[in-house]
Amino acid sequence: MEASKLLNFIKDVLKNMPTGWLSITTHRLDIYEEKLAKTQFLEQLENLFKTNNSEPSALNELPTAYDYIRLGHPLSCLLEWGIANLNNLKADNVISFSSKTTPILAILRKNLLTNKSTQILYTGTLPVFFDADLVKRVYGYNFELKQVDNPSSISEFNGTTVFISKQEDIHNFKLTPNVDFFINVNDNLGSILVVNGEKNEAYISEIQHVRRRETIAMTPANCLEALRILTNQTAFDNKKSNVETNKVSVLNSIHEITNAATKALVGSSGLSIQYAIMMGLIDHAQENHKGKSIKFVVPPNCYGGTNDQARRVAACISNVEVVDLPVDGDHNMVESIEIVLAKIANEDAIPYIIAEIPTNPRVEVPDLNKLRDVLSKTRVTASGETAIDPVFILDQTFCPNVHFLGEDDILSSVRTISYASGSKFPSGGMCTAGYCVGNKKTEDLMEKIELHLNLCDNEATNLQYEILANQLPSMNKRIHDAYKNTREFVNFIKKTLPTAKINFVSEELAEQGFTPSVFSLDLPTKGSTDEARETYKRELNLKLINLMITQIPNESKYCVSYGQLKGCYWTIPATSTQGTTKEGDKDYIARVALSSNMDLDMHKKVFSDFVESI
């Protein structure tokens, strides 16, 4: 491919691209097909390149690439495609990261599972947070570390060779046959990984999965900067931003919102934070409870990212295991915790419980006094010794405004860490950054979590801090207003379609502060067999969603998101958020998330039309 033609095309794309490529976490949800994700985007981009078409109207019709920004987005795909073509590679062989250390960890993870040796070679200095001893001790990854002068002098190695280069021109790669993976890092932008050679292409999906579950792709703003450097439009301007001021503002806002005692930690995404929590707790357990089994207790039907990530961690560390915790529907969270903790205590193991309150997708809240009591209960091991008390890891994304962690709050006496996805209410869908806080009993744990957040280079970016600094002060007001819309819509559905089952918080719970703006809808069904009734209900779900997104395309979207600044989001958990969940635990119901800024009357009208049609 002629380089000048390619670079000129990329320049034109950057000039004409939709604003949503840069400013929101998802683009063109109405033409998003998850199974085709990046391939569909790149195929259509290639067609535009071949016909030299970079018109704004054509670019706007490109489908969403990947999901959110964790796994990728239009600008990361454009950057990877451009670098790949300049180096005669397939686009899949180039993978961008916001983190400078996670691409290394992704390769090490794959080699751990396949028992393959790894040597990591580098010029200059390693990424500042890459602590080789910590990686070996806690993550269990094995590798040799060597400083070299030049990649061309690298000899053949019986295993995997990774070469790391720190440079301003992050897109420049000098490929040599004895290196399997090249990682270019840039302090301001992140990193780009190149998978070199057909023999290493089996790593690609595994590396992309790490990017999806434990970190994020290079952010849109940083991809734009990298693309400008690639096309010689600008050199990186390392201008001083108000990042320190923004950080102080964000930490103060989180403290005020959560009433927490510890300093907040802010990561590049909710899953980045969750990964730091898991690895920090494992590190703490290894130091303080040597040799004991670690049990992560996780609802089997919870958000797929949480479920999948927990199992991915357990797959890599021999004394870590995932234990199911049924929490909603026919199961009571408190009773389930009692059963699970009794068993873990008997085994003298370490219990870490991950749970959402309210639960997802059933929007249930346990009896909080009973929850506190069951978590505080002293238990004994089989040998009669006092068992290790649990750490409760609370996913508070649905209701980040509820106080759990202050001195006088309900879970102050239990070791509790709370976290929230920032792509939801904290940023209103403008970025993916997430945060976590703890109560006073978790100060030593939070130190470990911060250590691993830094090791993985997963702290929020400067722009993410800026977005959160702007959005967090209005969050509680947006939560209040969105709840009002949701309560009104729920009441309307009850009146219009009384045979539907709605999962939403009660008025009493709302008075206690639980004011989510999401509910799940179990539509009425018919049929002579269970299978027929289930099939009919699933078809009805899709009919309702399709009607909403076609009749109100500017507001109603088919997406898993929540807490956005405007509009209404519809999804079916079983085919979206529960993608990696076991089939028997999936929920084939409609989940609806409303914002504070939407045409509620229009949504009522379309729902009335739907009811009349059935």
Secondary structure per residue as TSV (DSSP state, phi and psi in degrees):
chain	resnum	aa	ss	phi	psi
A	1	M	-	360.0	133.1
A	2	E	-	-70.2	123.9
A	3	A	H	-61.9	-43.5
A	4	S	H	-64.7	-37.8
A	5	K	H	-64.3	-43.7
A	6	L	H	-61.7	-48.5
A	7	L	H	-65.3	-37.5
A	8	N	H	-65.8	-38.0
A	9	F	H	-63.8	-45.3
A	10	I	H	-61.2	-41.0
A	11	K	H	-56.9	-45.5
A	12	D	H	-66.7	-37.4
A	13	V	H	-62.6	-43.0
A	14	L	H	-64.6	-34.3
A	15	K	H	-71.0	-34.1
A	16	N	H	-108.0	2.6
A	17	M	-	-65.2	152.6
A	18	P	-	-61.8	144.8
A	19	T	T	-62.4	-28.5
A	20	G	H	-64.5	-22.8
A	21	W	H	-60.0	-29.0
A	22	L	H	-103.5	-30.0
A	23	S	H	-105.6	-12.9
A	24	I	S	-130.4	166.0
A	25	T	S	-85.5	-10.7
A	26	T	-	-142.4	146.8
A	27	H	-	-128.5	135.0
A	28	R	-	49.7	59.7
A	29	L	G	-63.1	-23.7
A	30	D	G	-69.4	-19.3
A	31	I	G	-122.5	32.5
A	32	Y	-	-92.5	124.2
A	33	E	-	-120.0	106.6
A	34	E	T	-56.3	-41.1
A	35	K	T	-65.7	-26.9
A	36	L	T	-97.5	-21.2
A	37	A	H	11.8	-107.1
A	38	K	H	-65.0	-36.8
A	39	T	H	-61.2	-42.9
A	40	Q	H	-64.6	-43.7
A	41	F	H	-60.7	-47.7
A	42	L	H	-70.7	-35.6
A	43	E	H	-61.0	-43.7
A	44	Q	H	-73.1	-32.6
A	45	L	H	-64.7	-42.1
A	46	E	H	-59.3	-42.3
A	47	N	H	-62.6	-38.8
A	48	L	H	-65.7	-38.3
A	49	F	H	-64.2	-43.8
A	50	K	H	-62.3	-32.3
A	51	T	T	-99.3	7.6
A	52	N	T	52.3	46.1
A	53	N	-	-110.4	106.2
A	54	S	-	-120.2	27.8
A	55	E	-	-65.1	144.6
A	56	P	H	-53.6	-40.2
A	57	S	H	-64.1	-37.7
A	58	A	H	-70.4	-42.4
A	59	L	H	-65.6	-36.2
A	60	N	H	-66.4	-23.5
A	61	E	T	-85.8	-4.4
A	62	L	S	-67.2	137.3
A	63	P	-	-73.1	167.4
A	64	T	-	-61.2	136.7
A	65	A	-	-98.8	123.5
A	66	Y	S	58.3	-153.3
A	67	D	S	-132.3	141.0
A	68	Y	T	46.4	-138.1
A	69	I	T	-121.3	-5.4
A	70	R	T	-61.1	-55.4
A	71	L	T	-85.6	-22.6
A	72	G	-	156.2	173.2
A	73	H	-	-162.5	174.1
A	74	P	H	-54.5	-43.9
A	75	L	H	-73.3	-33.0
A	76	S	H	-68.5	-38.2
A	77	C	H	-65.1	-41.1
A	78	L	H	-63.2	-43.8
A	79	L	H	-62.9	-47.6
A	80	E	H	-64.6	-41.2
A	81	W	H	-62.5	-43.9
A	82	G	H	-63.6	-47.6
A	83	I	H	-63.3	-41.5
A	84	A	H	-60.5	-46.6
A	85	N	H	-66.7	-34.5
A	86	L	H	-69.3	-21.6
A	87	N	T	-111.7	15.6
A	88	N	T	54.6	43.8
A	89	L	-	-117.5	163.5
A	90	K	-	-74.8	149.4
A	91	A	G	-60.4	-33.4
A	92	D	G	-63.7	-22.4
A	93	N	G	-80.1	-3.3
A	94	V	E	-117.0	124.5
A	95	I	E	-133.2	123.2
A	96	S	E	-97.7	147.6
A	97	F	E	-132.1	145.3
A	98	S	S	-72.1	-33.7
A	99	S	-	-82.5	148.5
A	100	K	S	-97.1	-13.8
A	101	T	S	-109.2	-25.7
A	102	T	H	-62.3	-35.0
A	103	P	H	-59.7	-33.4
A	104	I	H	-65.4	-46.4
A	105	L	H	-62.6	-32.9
A	106	A	H	-64.2	-43.0
A	107	I	H	-67.6	-42.7
A	108	L	H	-63.1	-35.7
A	109	R	H	-63.0	-47.0
A	110	K	H	-60.4	-43.0
A	111	N	H	-71.7	-28.5
A	112	L	H	-62.7	-45.0
A	113	L	H	-71.3	-23.7
A	114	T	H	-106.3	5.7
A	115	N	T	55.8	49.7
A	116	K	-	-114.3	140.5
A	117	S	-	-73.5	151.0
A	118	T	E	-136.2	135.3
A	119	Q	E	-119.0	133.5
A	120	I	E	-108.6	115.1
A	121	L	E	-109.2	146.5
A	122	Y	E	-152.2	153.6
A	123	T	S	-106.0	153.1
A	124	G	S	67.9	-120.2
A	125	T	-	-123.9	154.5
A	126	L	-	-73.8	159.8
A	127	P	-	-48.9	136.6
A	128	V	T	-57.7	-31.3
A	129	F	T	-92.2	-2.5
A	130	F	-	-75.3	100.7
A	131	D	-	-99.2	100.2
A	132	A	H	-59.6	-41.7
A	133	D	H	-63.8	-41.1
A	134	L	H	-65.9	-40.6
A	135	V	I	-62.2	-41.7
A	136	K	I	-70.6	-42.0
A	137	R	I	-72.8	-45.3
A	138	V	I	-92.3	-43.4
A	139	Y	I	-85.3	-18.7
A	140	G	-	79.0	13.1
A	141	Y	-	-82.4	141.8
A	142	N	-	-116.6	137.3
A	143	F	-	-168.7	161.2
A	144	E	E	-104.1	147.4
A	145	L	E	-123.6	123.8
A	146	K	E	-139.9	140.9
A	147	Q	E	-92.5	135.1
A	148	V	-	-130.7	164.3
A	149	D	S	-89.6	-38.3
A	150	N	-	-151.3	134.6
A	151	P	G	-65.3	-24.3
A	152	S	G	-67.3	-20.7
A	153	S	G	-92.5	3.7
A	154	I	-	-73.9	129.2
A	155	S	-	-92.0	170.4
A	156	E	-	-65.6	146.3
A	157	F	-	-134.9	140.0
A	158	N	S	-82.7	78.4
A	159	G	S	155.1	-148.8
A	160	T	E	-105.0	131.7
A	161	T	E	-110.0	123.8
A	162	V	E	-112.6	129.2
A	163	F	E	-116.5	124.9
A	164	I	E	-111.7	130.8
A	165	S	E	-131.6	129.4
A	166	K	E	-96.3	122.1
A	167	Q	-	-157.6	154.2
A	168	E	S	-69.6	-44.2
A	169	D	-	-83.0	82.0
A	170	I	T	-64.2	-16.7
A	171	H	T	-88.1	-10.1
A	172	N	-	-83.8	122.2
A	173	F	-	-128.6	133.9
A	174	K	-	-110.5	92.2
A	175	L	-	-75.4	135.2
A	176	T	-	-131.4	148.2
A	177	P	T	-65.8	-24.5
A	178	N	T	-86.4	4.2
A	179	V	-	-111.8	126.8
A	180	D	S	-84.7	-36.8
A	181	F	E	-137.2	128.4
A	182	F	E	-106.3	131.6
A	183	I	E	-124.7	113.9
A	184	N	E	-95.5	129.5
A	185	V	E	-118.0	147.0
A	186	N	E	-136.1	125.9
A	187	D	T	-55.7	-31.8
A	188	N	T	-93.6	-24.5
A	189	L	T	-109.4	-34.7
A	190	G	E	128.2	-134.9
A	191	S	E	-149.1	157.1
A	192	I	E	-126.5	128.8
A	193	L	E	-108.3	133.6
A	194	V	E	-114.2	125.1
A	195	V	E	-88.1	115.0
A	196	N	-	-101.2	115.6
A	197	G	S	95.3	146.0
A	198	E	G	-60.9	-31.8
A	199	K	G	-65.7	-18.6
A	200	N	G	-102.1	2.5
A	201	E	G	-69.4	-16.3
A	202	A	G	-66.0	-17.4
A	203	Y	G	-78.5	-20.7
A	204	I	H	-57.9	-51.9
A	205	S	H	-64.6	-34.9
A	206	E	H	-65.8	-42.1
A	207	I	H	-66.8	-42.4
A	208	Q	H	-63.2	-32.9
A	209	H	H	-69.8	-36.9
A	210	V	H	-60.9	-42.9
A	211	R	H	-62.5	-33.6
A	212	R	H	-75.6	-35.7
A	213	R	H	-103.1	-28.5
A	214	E	T	-117.3	-2.9
A	215	T	S	-161.0	-155.4
A	216	I	-	-140.3	164.6
A	217	A	-	-67.6	164.5
A	218	M	-	-53.8	134.3
A	219	T	-	-65.4	158.4
A	220	P	H	-54.8	-44.2
A	221	A	H	-62.4	-41.7
A	222	N	H	-74.1	-33.8
A	223	C	H	-62.9	-40.8
A	224	L	H	-60.8	-42.9
A	225	E	H	-62.9	-44.3
A	226	A	H	-63.9	-38.3
A	227	L	H	-68.1	-35.6
A	228	R	H	-66.9	-39.5
A	229	I	H	-64.9	-42.8
A	230	L	H	-57.3	-38.8
A	231	T	T	-97.1	15.9
A	232	N	T	58.2	32.2
A	233	Q	S	-88.2	-24.7
A	234	T	-	-164.6	155.5
A	235	A	-	-95.7	160.0
A	236	F	-	-66.0	127.0
A	237	D	-	-97.3	100.8
A	238	N	-	-82.3	57.3
A	239	K	-	-74.7	149.9
A	240	K	-	-74.8	127.3
A	241	S	-	-101.4	-177.2
A	242	N	S	-90.2	35.9
A	243	V	H	-61.0	-41.0
A	244	E	H	-66.0	-41.2
A	245	T	H	-62.8	-43.0
A	246	N	H	-63.6	-40.5
A	247	K	H	-60.8	-47.0
A	248	V	H	-59.7	-43.3
A	249	S	H	-61.4	-45.5
A	250	V	H	-63.5	-47.3
A	251	L	H	-63.9	-38.8
A	252	N	H	-65.3	-41.8
A	253	S	H	-62.9	-44.7
A	254	I	H	-63.8	-39.8
A	255	H	H	-61.4	-44.1
A	256	E	H	-66.3	-40.1
A	257	I	H	-69.7	-41.1
A	258	T	H	-96.8	-19.7
A	259	N	-	62.1	26.3
A	260	A	-	-82.5	155.3
A	261	A	S	-86.3	-30.8
A	262	T	S	-90.8	162.9
A	263	K	-	-66.3	137.9
A	264	A	-	-73.6	148.1
A	265	L	E	-111.6	133.6
A	266	V	E	-119.1	122.2
A	267	G	E	-111.9	172.0
A	268	S	S	-68.9	-18.8
A	269	S	S	-161.5	168.4
A	270	G	H	-59.9	-39.9
A	271	L	H	-72.6	-29.3
A	272	S	H	-61.4	-43.8
A	273	I	H	-65.7	-44.0
A	274	Q	H	-62.8	-38.6
A	275	Y	H	-64.1	-41.8
A	276	A	H	-62.7	-39.4
A	277	I	H	-60.3	-50.5
A	278	M	H	-60.6	-48.8
A	279	M	H	-71.2	-33.7
A	280	G	H	-64.7	-41.1
A	281	L	H	-67.9	-38.1
A	282	I	H	-63.2	-43.9
A	283	D	H	-58.6	-46.5
A	284	H	H	-62.4	-41.6
A	285	A	H	-65.4	-40.3
A	286	Q	H	-63.4	-34.3
A	287	E	H	-77.9	-38.2
A	288	N	H	-102.2	-17.1
A	289	H	S	-138.9	58.5
A	290	K	T	-52.1	131.9
A	291	G	T	83.8	-9.4
A	292	K	-	-84.0	150.7
A	293	S	-	-71.2	143.8
A	294	I	E	-111.6	125.2
A	295	K	E	-115.3	116.3
A	296	F	E	-92.7	115.9
A	297	V	E	-96.5	116.2
A	298	V	E	-134.2	133.6
A	299	P	-	-60.3	131.0
A	300	P	T	-67.7	-20.2
A	301	N	T	-106.6	12.4
A	302	C	S	-73.4	175.9
A	303	Y	-	-45.0	132.0
A	304	G	H	-56.9	-34.8
A	305	G	H	-63.5	-41.6
A	306	T	H	-64.8	-48.9
A	307	N	H	-60.7	-48.4
A	308	D	H	-65.6	-45.2
A	309	Q	H	-61.6	-42.6
A	310	A	H	-59.3	-42.8
A	311	R	H	-70.8	-31.2
A	312	R	H	-67.6	-39.4
A	313	V	H	-65.2	-45.7
A	314	A	H	-61.9	-32.0
A	315	A	H	-66.3	-22.3
A	316	C	H	-98.4	-19.0
A	317	I	-	-124.9	121.0
A	318	S	T	-63.3	-32.5
A	319	N	T	-96.6	15.3
A	320	V	E	-109.1	132.7
A	321	E	E	-137.5	148.4
A	322	V	E	-98.6	133.0
A	323	V	E	-118.5	131.9
A	324	D	E	-71.4	141.8
A	325	L	-	-131.2	95.1
A	326	P	-	-65.1	128.5
A	327	V	-	-125.6	-18.4
A	328	D	S	-144.8	-175.4
A	329	G	T	70.0	-115.6
A	330	D	T	-84.1	0.8
A	331	H	-	-114.4	143.2
A	332	N	-	-101.6	124.7
A	333	M	H	-57.5	-44.2
A	334	V	H	-64.2	-45.4
A	335	E	H	-63.9	-40.6
A	336	S	H	-64.9	-40.3
A	337	I	H	-63.6	-41.8
A	338	E	H	-57.4	-47.2
A	339	I	H	-63.7	-46.5
A	340	V	H	-67.4	-44.1
A	341	L	H	-66.9	-34.7
A	342	A	H	-62.2	-42.3
A	343	K	H	-67.6	-44.0
A	344	I	H	-65.6	-39.4
A	345	A	H	-61.8	-44.0
A	346	N	H	-58.8	-33.7
A	347	E	T	-85.4	-1.7
A	348	D	T	55.5	43.9
A	349	A	-	-105.2	175.9
A	350	I	E	-105.4	117.1
A	351	P	E	-96.1	123.3
A	352	Y	E	-120.0	117.2
A	353	I	E	-105.8	124.5
A	354	I	E	-107.8	122.7
A	355	A	E	-149.9	151.3
A	356	E	E	-99.6	137.3
A	357	I	S	-134.4	117.5
A	358	P	S	-63.0	159.0
A	359	T	-	-70.5	160.9
A	360	N	T	-123.6	125.6
A	361	P	T	-101.4	6.2
A	362	R	T	-81.6	-7.9
A	363	V	-	54.8	50.2
A	364	E	-	-107.5	146.5
A	365	V	-	-120.8	124.3
A	366	P	-	-72.0	167.3
A	367	D	-	-66.6	110.8
A	368	L	H	-69.3	-32.1
A	369	N	H	-65.9	-41.5
A	370	K	H	-69.0	-35.7
A	371	L	H	-62.8	-47.3
A	372	R	H	-57.7	-44.3
A	373	D	H	-65.0	-42.1
A	374	V	H	-70.1	-31.8
A	375	L	H	-76.4	-27.6
A	376	S	H	-86.8	-14.7
A	377	K	-	-60.3	133.3
A	378	T	-	-81.1	128.5
A	379	R	-	-121.4	163.0
A	380	V	B	-122.9	154.6
A	381	T	-	-81.0	175.3
A	382	A	T	-60.7	-27.1
A	383	S	T	-90.7	2.1
A	384	G	S	92.0	3.3
A	385	E	-	-84.8	159.7
A	386	T	B	-67.7	128.9
A	387	A	-	-76.6	158.4
A	388	I	-	-70.5	131.1
A	389	D	-	-72.6	152.3
A	390	P	-	-76.9	159.6
A	391	V	E	-108.7	126.1
A	392	F	E	-96.9	117.8
A	393	I	E	-105.8	107.2
A	394	L	E	-101.3	114.6
A	395	D	E	-82.2	109.2
A	396	Q	-	-105.3	22.7
A	397	T	S	-58.9	-38.8
A	398	F	S	-68.2	-36.3
A	399	C	-	-135.8	69.6
A	400	P	T	-69.7	-8.2
A	401	N	T	-87.6	-10.1
A	402	V	S	-80.1	135.4
A	403	H	-	-87.0	119.8
A	404	F	-	-117.5	-23.3
A	405	L	S	-109.3	-11.5
A	406	G	S	-67.6	169.1
A	407	E	T	-56.9	-34.4
A	408	D	T	-103.2	9.9
A	409	D	S	-88.2	166.1
A	410	I	T	-61.4	-33.2
A	411	L	T	-107.9	24.2
A	412	S	T	-65.5	-26.1
A	413	S	T	-90.2	-3.4
A	414	V	S	-114.4	137.8
A	415	R	-	-61.3	107.3
A	416	T	E	-132.1	133.7
A	417	I	E	-120.4	131.7
A	418	S	E	-114.5	141.8
A	419	Y	E	-141.0	161.7
A	420	A	E	-145.4	145.2
A	421	S	-	-77.4	125.0
A	422	G	T	-78.3	-14.0
A	423	S	T	-74.3	-9.4
A	424	K	T	-93.2	-124.5
A	425	F	T	-62.6	-38.9
A	426	P	T	-54.3	-41.4
A	427	S	T	-109.5	-7.2
A	428	G	T	67.1	27.1
A	429	G	T	87.2	9.3
A	430	M	S	-89.3	-16.9
A	431	C	-	-156.8	173.0
A	432	T	-	-97.9	-7.9
A	433	A	-	-52.8	140.2
A	434	G	E	-126.0	172.2
A	435	Y	E	-143.9	162.2
A	436	C	E	-140.7	153.0
A	437	V	E	-141.2	165.5
A	438	G	E	-138.2	166.4
A	439	N	-	-87.3	-179.6
A	440	K	G	-60.5	-27.2
A	441	K	G	-74.2	-4.9
A	442	T	G	-114.7	15.7
A	443	E	H	-58.1	-42.1
A	444	D	H	-68.0	-33.7
A	445	L	H	-68.5	-41.0
A	446	M	H	-63.5	-32.5
A	447	E	H	-62.8	-42.3
A	448	K	H	-67.2	-40.0
A	449	I	H	-62.7	-42.3
A	450	E	H	-62.8	-40.0
A	451	L	H	-57.2	-43.8
A	452	H	H	-80.8	-28.4
A	453	L	H	-61.4	-41.0
A	454	N	H	-72.9	-40.4
A	455	L	H	-56.2	-43.6
A	456	C	T	-80.9	-0.3
A	457	D	T	52.4	48.0
A	458	N	-	-111.5	17.2
A	459	E	B	-65.9	152.9
A	460	A	-	-57.1	148.9
A	461	T	-	-77.5	167.2
A	462	N	H	-57.5	-42.6
A	463	L	H	-67.2	-37.4
A	464	Q	H	-62.3	-42.0
A	465	Y	H	-59.8	-40.8
A	466	E	H	-63.4	-43.6
A	467	I	H	-63.2	-45.8
A	468	L	H	-64.5	-37.1
A	469	A	H	-61.2	-34.3
A	470	N	H	-78.5	-34.0
A	471	Q	H	-95.0	-34.1
A	472	L	G	-60.9	-38.1
A	473	P	G	-58.6	-26.5
A	474	S	G	-98.3	4.1
A	475	M	H	-62.3	-49.5
A	476	N	H	-62.5	-35.0
A	477	K	H	-66.2	-42.4
A	478	R	H	-63.8	-38.4
A	479	I	H	-61.9	-45.1
A	480	H	H	-62.1	-46.9
A	481	D	H	-69.3	-37.6
A	482	A	H	-66.9	-38.1
A	483	Y	H	-61.8	-42.1
A	484	K	H	-57.9	-44.7
A	485	N	H	-61.7	-41.9
A	486	T	H	-67.1	-44.1
A	487	R	H	-60.5	-41.8
A	488	E	H	-65.2	-40.4
A	489	F	H	-68.5	-41.9
A	490	V	H	-60.4	-45.7
A	491	N	H	-62.6	-36.4
A	492	F	H	-66.2	-42.3
A	493	I	H	-64.9	-42.0
A	494	K	H	-57.3	-39.6
A	495	K	H	-75.3	-38.9
A	496	T	H	-81.9	-34.6
A	497	L	-	-135.8	73.1
A	498	P	T	-64.1	-15.8
A	499	T	T	-83.8	-7.1
A	500	A	S	-77.3	146.1
A	501	K	E	-98.1	124.6
A	502	I	E	-114.4	129.6
A	503	N	E	-101.1	111.2
A	504	F	-	-155.5	161.6
A	505	V	-	-68.6	150.5
A	506	S	-	-76.1	165.1
A	507	E	H	-59.6	-36.7
A	508	E	H	-64.4	-43.0
A	509	L	H	-65.5	-37.0
A	510	A	H	-62.5	-36.7
A	511	E	H	-66.9	-24.7
A	512	Q	T	-82.3	-3.2
A	513	G	T	110.9	-6.2
A	514	F	-	-84.2	95.0
A	515	T	-	-123.3	65.1
A	516	P	-	-69.9	162.5
A	517	S	S	-118.3	33.3
A	518	V	E	-132.3	143.9
A	519	F	E	-143.8	159.7
A	520	S	E	-112.9	147.1
A	521	L	E	-125.6	116.9
A	522	D	E	-102.4	102.2
A	523	L	-	-73.9	151.3
A	524	P	-	-64.4	151.0
A	525	T	-	-134.7	175.9
A	526	K	-	-153.4	164.0
A	527	G	-	142.2	160.3
A	528	S	S	-90.3	-13.8
A	529	T	S	-130.1	162.9
A	530	D	H	-59.2	-40.7
A	531	E	H	-64.8	-42.7
A	532	A	H	-65.3	-40.2
A	533	R	H	-66.6	-40.1
A	534	E	H	-66.7	-42.4
A	535	T	H	-62.0	-43.8
A	536	Y	H	-61.7	-44.0
A	537	K	H	-64.0	-41.3
A	538	R	H	-65.1	-39.2
A	539	E	H	-66.2	-35.9
A	540	L	H	-67.9	-39.4
A	541	N	H	-53.1	-51.4
A	542	L	H	-66.2	-36.9
A	543	K	H	-61.6	-44.8
A	544	L	H	-62.7	-48.6
A	545	I	H	-62.8	-45.0
A	546	N	H	-62.7	-36.5
A	547	L	H	-64.7	-44.8
A	548	M	H	-63.2	-47.1
A	549	I	H	-76.0	-20.3
A	550	T	H	-88.9	-34.3
A	551	Q	H	-80.8	-27.6
A	552	I	S	-129.4	59.6
A	553	P	T	-63.4	-24.9
A	554	N	T	-80.1	-12.0
A	555	E	T	-125.3	-46.0
A	556	S	E	-85.1	125.3
A	557	K	E	-124.9	151.5
A	558	Y	E	-94.4	96.2
A	559	C	S	-160.6	154.9
A	560	V	S	-81.6	-5.1
A	561	S	-	-71.2	176.6
A	562	Y	-	-166.1	144.1
A	563	G	S	78.1	19.9
A	564	Q	-	-70.8	165.8
A	565	L	S	-71.1	-27.3
A	566	K	S	-153.6	163.2
A	567	G	S	89.0	-171.1
A	568	C	E	-140.4	133.8
A	569	Y	E	-117.8	132.8
A	570	W	E	-121.3	141.3
A	571	T	E	-156.7	167.7
A	572	I	-	-116.6	108.1
A	573	P	G	-49.5	-39.8
A	574	A	G	-58.3	-30.6
A	575	T	G	-107.5	7.8
A	576	S	T	-135.1	-87.2
A	577	T	T	-64.6	-24.7
A	578	Q	T	-102.1	29.4
A	579	G	T	-54.6	-36.0
A	580	T	T	-101.5	5.7
A	581	T	S	-77.3	148.0
A	582	K	-	-58.4	141.9
A	583	E	G	-54.6	-41.8
A	584	G	G	-67.3	-17.5
A	585	D	G	-99.8	2.8
A	586	K	-	-80.7	154.5
A	587	D	-	-114.3	108.5
A	588	Y	-	-91.9	67.0
A	589	I	S	-129.9	166.7
A	590	A	E	-88.8	132.7
A	591	R	E	-112.6	129.8
A	592	V	E	-121.3	131.4
A	593	A	E	-124.4	124.1
A	594	L	E	-107.9	155.3
A	595	S	-	-110.2	178.8
A	596	S	S	-82.0	-11.4
A	597	N	S	-126.0	93.8
A	598	M	S	-161.3	161.2
A	599	D	-	-88.0	87.9
A	600	L	H	-66.2	-36.6
A	601	D	H	-61.8	-39.1
A	602	M	H	-66.1	-40.1
A	603	H	H	-64.9	-37.2
A	604	K	H	-63.6	-41.9
A	605	K	H	-62.7	-47.2
A	606	V	H	-65.4	-37.2
A	607	F	H	-65.2	-38.0
A	608	S	H	-62.6	-39.9
A	609	D	H	-62.2	-40.1
A	610	F	H	-61.9	-45.8
A	611	V	H	-61.5	-41.6
A	612	E	H	-63.4	-31.8
A	613	S	H	-76.2	-15.8
A	614	I	-	-106.6	360.0
